[in-house]
């Protein structure tokens, strides 16, 4: 796979002036926000009603309605519109509402956001940076890009939400170290640990609870006022109003209902403690203590609560960053990134791949091609060869994970490179190239160098990797590392021995006339010894027997080579 070059000056890439108003989009579960950059300053786009939060709700009753109007319909009749479609992006083509898929519904939200931006900016908008949760896998990321494409938006880059929040605070220009992004919204809680080195953010660990947010606090208030009831959602609006007011006041009342700050704090304490428990688990997974965190960025509307701020400050032993609007910060970071990308800024290597990528080699071993935590975009290639004499095809099985054996890693897909001309084992030169683009999507290609035949696949795993899977896979690795390595070395020794046996046996079949009878007998005997040893689990003995056989067959190999060169030269004039 070679890079394509166009004639100088004829590049089809967008010129800076074509895309100078690329926008940043925080495509949220509950709300979405759009922002753009002006003279390096990110600015949030407001709707006609003067608000920046656009509900991620769509109704298909009379045409397509998105945002506040769709939310109004949803409130009147929960069946009349669809919300929280982002929760289903792991299975993007499975219909979730009427016959609409998550990709189509997301595309409708993005179409609306694009139109809002165009109206506000007075010009057409074609390019965007869109944020996704750090734990979104390839499928969900690809689905987000597909939705943008349907909406007529070219995605300059997908970036992780915590990375965008860190960018909004300019942390990429600041002190290197590890930062925590504490994101407490309406329906979800996410905590991410980012490591900043040389302007590159690396996601060290993520954790969270997809059902923990401000809504749960609202529910506690409703229960406090009315007792447990099925239809607490009807009262939620008022509870929310009281809760939000108490971020700035000591008491709240609407004449009939009352709430004071102390009561609110008593009601919400256990929920807030749950978030710091998750933080503590994530730190544990990453082998870090709270005192190793340089700073904490607060994201999401619920971080406006004084009790949340106090708890976070106490847990991390540092005052969290709260200067920016926690609802807008992700979109603002995305807008900065969009601006940087359209101006061709190069300091934007921001994310890393979360799990190593590799292929299966003989014996069910995984050969890593791109190690975990490599900054993206990245392209790395490695040469492989055939194992058997006359082998004309190669199976390329792509895997993700830290463990040494195929069975312990996650299979991302496989393809076959066929049409390799028949050659002796080890003669073919197959270059396998892994390219992960800036959005975290992987393309694997394979090319046989002598003939030029090639194959390529885009790897889109068919099922999602949840953040729990990710944490488990990383944890398994650190627990099993040493045992895995021993197992790998044993398998490698076996594969090498078996290769040696196979090639010597086939050489003896064809060329034994080059040897004396007693030489043949010696080689055959050593072959038998190696065949027996390979069946054991004794790596040292296998390696020893292989070494002996390969030393003793060197002479034979040299004779074969001479004879083959001679054969080729016969009858040719030089
Ligand atoms: P998000 O999902 O980030 O838009 O956050 C929405 C959540 O933030 C809702 O539960 C809101 O009630 C909550 N929220 C917004 N403003 C405030 C505030 N001033 N005080 C407390 N919670 C707030």
Boltz pocket constraint, residues with backbone or C-beta under 6 A from the ligand:
constraints:
  - pocket:
      binder: B
      contacts: [[A, 30], [A, 31], [A, 184], [A, 185], [A, 186], [A, 187], [A, 213], [A, 214], [A, 215], [A, 240], [A, 243], [A, 244], [A, 245], [A, 247], [A, 299], [A, 300], [A, 301], [A, 302], [A, 303], [A, 304], [A, 305], [A, 326], [A, 327]]
      max_distance: 6.0
